[in-house]
Amino acid sequence: MEKHTHSTELHAGRQPISAARIDGLTRMAIIDEAAAPLVQAPPVDGLSAEQACFNDIYLLAPVGYFVLSFDTTILQMNVVGADLLGLPRNNPARLPLRHFIAPRFHEDFDRFVRQAINSKHPELCSLQMVRARNQQGFPVTLRASVDASGQAIRVVLELAEGKLAALERSEERFRRIVHSAEEGIWEIDAAARTSFVNPKMAYMLGYSIEEMLDQPLVAFMDDEGRAILERNIARRQSGLAERHEFKFLRKDGGELWATLATNPIFDADGGYLGALALVSDITASRASTERIWHQANFDDLTALPNRHMFQDRLGQEVKKAQREGIQLALLFIDLDGFKEVNDTLGHEQGDALLVEAARRIGACVRTSDTVARLGGDEFTVILSGIEHAAGIERIAQTMLALLNRPFALGTAQPSISASIGIALYPSDAAAPEDLLRNADQAMYAAKQAGRNGYSYFTADLQLAAQARQQITLDLRSALAERQFVLHFQPIVNLQSGKIERAEALLRWRHPQRGLLAPAEFLPHAESGGLMMEIGDWVFRQAALQARRWQDELGPGFQVSINQSAAQFRGDTALYVGWLNYAAELQLAPRSIVIEITEGVLMHGAAKVADRLRELREMGLQVALDNFGTGYSSLSHLKHFGIDLLKLDHSFIQHLAVDSGDLAMCEALIVMAHKLGLRVVAEGVETAAQSALLALAGCDFAQGYVYAEAMPAEQLSELARRGLPRLIED
């Protein structure tokens, strides 16, 4: 229901329209629309010349009078018209009359104007106007016709005072009820914008009535509420009364939970006009209900899900894993040595340790995983969608390492450990209760094996895990005992034929298995969390060798090192440490080239771009390795700070004078040069390939035709001696 009252706001330099003047408007005889057209208004072209005439005839008329352009911009208006709209008579802002039409009547007004422009007779329209946005509207009757010149529209505005007086008595009781109601009353129009609220509704949300009027309903909702509203609009427009709970946002940012009993409003022809809702505040009762539910499902001490909530989630995750055909891992964690800490330092410190232990466990998993406290010092973790055992073990190892760190409990800093049991769905159990029991048994097996470790429920899986653990231990020993070595493959300048660069390639001189290539041990290093340490060792050894070669072979000699995605996205502090080491060696940062693959570029592009920018600012150069095997393009590369492009050997192995591969290589080389990149061809195996690449304008090449990877001393000798002349087949 619209609130039909008139504003009596003061406008700058003017008195408001008096009650006597308003009464006079209803008594004033307006030219009958069946009679001759309205009194001739001055043509638009002669507005300034006939201003005096306009003032004499219309200035003091007791109705609003306007001359409008066809887009309804107000060209002239009399005193009453200006007063009604709250405007200076000269309309300096060039506002259109449409600006003062209540939004819900815009369509009616537009149709009215079109009819007036195209009709020989005055047109009549009843609607509501507003002085300013968010103010209460007032009903008016408009009469309009086109000026005889055909260049303007003349409009007479009459307040519908007679209708208002007739409605006043019948609506008085309704107004009194609405304004004193203890529940909120909220009306929206067909576009879901606020057309009316009572004082209680405005108070509940912390706004004034004026601040809420004409605002969209979604302005008072969060994203979840907006989604619910969108789903309900169609049902409301079909005539269904509804009752829903909604969360509204108060002006101060707080939440208002309310029930809305909503009824649609239709016109006489069945057209949807909007809806009226009775709103009840249920914030307090809902908070009480949520508090009871939280107490029933969450641990008071750690705020983690308790046994009841854990069992519910485990059941849901098992159903999901069964439906999607994925693997699920359940970790059962028991803290070793907690009882001693609790008995020695007291229950308060024991509780503090449990809270911190819960935080450390949670830090090891994804937000989509579930961490729960079953009671005492027992925790569980549900890991869904785990594809490889290595991923589970990496999480378990991280947990063990974090839980083994000292706990700061006042002046004491006790240390504990943990035993972790692992059971998998569906290989170990299909039912949730069986999965939990098997994980519990595996945890006891870990305790019996010496604690501070993890154990699988299945013997075969446990043996495989022990083998992987042993490789991780061996890799740690390899770092400490200097079993890693670097071999270097020369990179040749195709124009000069000289070795000007080298790619560093990691090897493991294993005590029993001999010299191992990276593919045989790096996956284990990655799953064991050793890549950052190994990568740091590689950089420092490569930088030291680059310094030696620059002294021996020339100041421009560069060494490339490969980086995995995990290394590339590591802490910036790692690169800062490298730069400091390079500075100690008096080695220019550009002497080291970081090689990354296309896969690094395709995941998290924004973060990758930031890291590449950091590297360029540090002076390090970046090469894109194995180009052509992924999905990146040359146009894509211009957005990243790439210095060198390394063509994958698949482009090179079938090179011939009349081959498509040669045409492809030539095109890539030209486009790369246009982007300011230099090109390195990988996997060159014949003299013919080398010659064709040189003719195509390729900058550098590497491959067996020049030399295999070799120790640094051999590469030094080869570079000093020079490569033998290649003879084409």
Buried (B, 14 or more C-beta within 10 A) or exposed (E): EBBBEBBEEEBEEEEBBEEEBBBBBBEEEBBEBEEEBBEEBBBBEEBEEBEEEBBEBBBEBBBBBBBBBBEBBBBBBBBBBBBBBBBBBEBEEEBBBBBBBBBBBEEBBEEBBEBBBEEEEBBBBBBBBBBEEBBBBBBBBBBBBBBEEEBBBBBBBBBBBEBBEEBEEEBEEEBEEBEEBEBBBBBBBBEBBBBBBBBBBBBBBBBBBBBBBBBBBBEBBEEEBBEBBEEBBEEBBEEEEBEBEBBBBBEEEEEBBBBBBBEBBEEEEEEBBBBBBBBBBBBEEBEEEEEEEEEEBBBEEBEBBBBEBBBBBBEBBBEEBEEEEBBBBBBBBBBBBBEEBBEEBEEEBBEBBBBBBBBBBBEBBEEEBBBBBBEEBBBBBBBBBBEEBBBBBBBBBBBBEBBBEEBEBEEEEBEBBBBBBBBBBBEBBEEBEEBBBBBBBBBBBBBEBEBBBBBBBBEEBBEBBEEBBEBBEBBBEBBEEEBBBBBBBBBBBBEEBBBBBBBBBBBBBBEEEEEBEBEBBBEBBBBBBBBBEBBBBBBBBBBBBBBEBBEEBEEEBBBBBBBBBEBBBBEEEEBEBBBEBBEEBEBBBBBBBBBBBBBBBBEEEEEBBEBBEBBBEBEBBBBBBBBBBBEBEBEBBEEBBBBBBBBBBEBBBEBEEEEEBBEBBBEBBEBBBEEEBBBBBBBBBBBBBBBBBBEBBBBBBBBEBBBEBBEBEBBBEBBEEEBEEBEEE
